[in-house]
């Protein structure tokens, strides 16, 4: 029994090194995560929590708020999110009126696009009147402006039809008079013949309006992706009052229309939602290996489809915020990044980062080493529980790391090691705890008792 109580000097050295090593790992990991917060790809625990499995799956996934990214596929939710972000961006950086107007144009596009034009060629008058009645464009003779409205951008075929009304064509960056077939007219020496000035002015005005109006606002681009793309949202045929079926792409309709609608194309978003339901139902009923393998294939399909659907929306969101930062002056930019919204996920991320940093520093310094070791063990257990390598737990298709474990993994081993360290006075052997004990514990044992404590755990 005396040998069991006896702790050799070499054992003490390795236990202290183990404590410092784990502390260094914690500290470095926490500092790395902290440094990424100022980059374009800040660290977040969202991916780990989204992929949670096992008996605590629902709890850990709920901490993310939207574990399946369905909100990113909801136009109204994203539009409202951008409105809130726009207000916070303006308030944080103190945008002036001109900057606020430009930010609104980024979101919604310009309400009106204009081009100077003194007069309309007679050949284009009828087409201009037709497009004006459709609300696409108008000519203001008094202001000498040809205008296109942002809600209905000038389509390429409409612009081409307008430009075809005047005998002008474009070769590379040169403009030339065109013949009846639209071919450029040349002099005897092969030089391009300059077009009539009025015709050229009209041609350039239409060209400018088509180019400008094609630059949609980010909200319009989002709507085109989530509401106007039949491959994404699907298409239906709705029964009209006349008894015929009218094709519809956008999924917003009344309950009566939905009851009578015929699905003509099944959208990818609905396929994604159906796969999620199938996967959730399978988790509750899977018992044997082939059922687990089937769930793994569904998970792989879900991950692929999620990336395909959500990726463009995330890209639009990042591009919008990048373009908005270009509006800032150096003084405004110096105010720092816009603080992220205070969500439950952000609180978890902050607690994880600072927990790693603080516990790592305490373990390395040997300060309150027993309490720090116990806190580190608790944190590692929390890392272990989202995806525990237990029998019957279905792992997601997305790899969470190169580890292959059964019941015991690296997190659990490290947690057990920290619990062992928490049972021993390693901070007193080598650390700030030892300095405090030496300073305040002289009266209760002196050097002899210190030596005894080193030799006995």
Buried (B, 14 or more C-beta within 10 A) or exposed (E): EEEEEEBEEEEBEEBBEBBBBBBBBBBEBBBEBBEBBEEEEBBBBBEBBBBBBBEBBEEBBEBBEBBBBBBBBBBEBBBEBBEEBBEEBBEBBEBEEEBBEBBBBBBBBBEEBBBEBEEBBEBBEEBBEEBEEEEBBBBEEEEEBBBBBBEBBBBEEBBEBBBBBBBBBBEEEEBBBBEEEEEBBEEEEEEBEEBBEBBBBBBBBBBBBBEBBBBBBBBBBBBEBBBBBBEBBBBBBBBEEEEEBEEBBBBEBEEEBEEBBEEBBEBBBBBBBEBBEBBEEBBEEBEEEEBBEBBBEBBEBBBEBBEEBBEBBEEBBEEBBEEBBEBBEEEBEEEEEBEEEEEEBBEBBBEBBEBBBBBBBBBBBBBBBBEBBBBBBBBBBBBBBBBBBEEEBBBBBBEBEEEEBEEEBEBBEBBBBBBBBBEBBBBBBBBBBBEBBEEEBEEEEEEEEBEEBBEEB
